[in-house]
Amino acid sequence: MYAKTVVGLGFTLLSTLIYADEWTPLDKPPIVDNLDYLQDNLLENFPAAGSNYDTWNPGWIPQDCKDLTAEAGFNPADITTYNVNYDDCNTAWLVCFHRDSATPIKSVVDLLGRVPVGARQFVRHVLILPSEQPHAFNSDANLAMFGIGSKGFSVYLHETAHSLDLQGGYERGQLSNNQNWLDNYNQDPNVPDPYSQSNQVENVAQNTVLAAYNVQVSGGYGSIEPRANDVFHQYATVQTWQRESGDLLVPGGTCWRRLENSETVEVDDGGAGSKLRRGVRAVRRSQKPDTSLGAGIQVIERKTFHTGESCSGSFAGRKAKRGVVVARGEKPDASLGEGIEVIASKHFRTGGYTVGK
C-alpha cells in the first residue's frame, strides 16, 4: 500500500491506499509544484448556473451523507440537507451541510454550479464538513468536502473528474486504466504536479483540471504554462474523451441523466447500536415518501468499484456529539425529475484532496 502527502501553495493532496495497476505510483517528474495558479482563471471562465435552494425538514438525511458523516466522526444530527436547484436541470442536487462548516452554503452552491452540467450529472451528493486542514475525497460519486473554501473550484473539478473516470462518465469506459490513456501517457516526459505522481487515477483527475482549463480559458493551458507540451498528450486525451462523451467539461446545455439519490433515512434510526440514539427526541412522522424513479428514467447498468480507504487519517478519535434534540417534519421527496436518465451507481472511494480556505 502507498501513502503520500504533498504540500503546495495552499494545497495539501493526500493519496489513496489501493492495490490495482491504475493505483501504482508514477515516477515521471512534475512540471509545476501544484495547480493553484489556475484557480483564478478557472473561476472567471466557468460561470455558475442560476440556482435556488431550500432545506429539508429536520430529522431526515440521505443515507450516503449519514454514513460518510458518521464515518468521519461527526454527528449526522448536525447536518442540514439542502435541495439545490440549478436552471440547467429539473432535478435538485442534495447538499448535506454541517452546521459548523465555515464556508457558507451560498458558496457551495456557487462552486458546484460552476461544474458543467454534463459532468455535474455524475455527482450524487455533496457533503460539507468542517476541518482545520481542508481536504476532500470522492466516495461512490459523493463529493466529501472538508473545510474547502469559496475559491476551491479546482477541487470540485478534481473530485468530479473521479466520477467521470470511475462512475462511467466516458463512452469508452474507465479512462485511468485504458490502453489509450497509457499510450498517450507514455508519450509525455512529465506529469502535471507532484500529486499526479500518486497513481493514474489521481493523474487523470489532475489532467482533467488541465483539460477543463484548455477547453474554456482563452489561449488554453499553453497560454499560462510554458511547459504545457510536456504533459500535452495526457490532458489532450482527457479533452478528447470528454468531447466524445458529449462535451462534459464545456459549460452550457441541460441535464438528461442523473445518479439516483441514496435512500432518505432518519437521522437517528433508533437501532440498538445507534451512536446517536441517546438524547434524540423523535416526533410522529408522516409516511415515507416514494423516492422511486419516475417514468421514462433510463437506468445505466451498475458496476461495483472500490478503491480502498483514504490515507488522510484525519478522522481518528473524533466523537459524535450527544444530546441533540431534533424534530422530524415531513420526509422530503428526493426522487429525480421526470425525463432524467439515471446513472448507475458504482462503488468507489478516492483519496483526500485538500485545499486552502
Secondary structure, DSSP 8 states (H G I E B T S, - for coil): ----EEE-SSEEEE-B---SGGGS---S-BSSS-SGGGHHHHHHHS----EEEEE--TTEEEHHHHHHHHHTT--GGGEEEEEEEETT-SS-EEEEEETT-SS-HHHHHHHHHHS-HHHHTT--EEEEE--SS-EEEEETTEEEEES--TT-HHHHHHHHHHHHHHTT-STTS-STT-HHHHHHHTT-S-BSSGGGGG-HHHHHHHHHHHHHHHHHSTT-GGGT-TTGGGGHHHHHHHHHHHHHTT-TTSS-S---EEE----EEESS---TT-TT-TT---------------TT--B---B------BS--TTTT------------S-------TT-EEE--B--B---EEE--
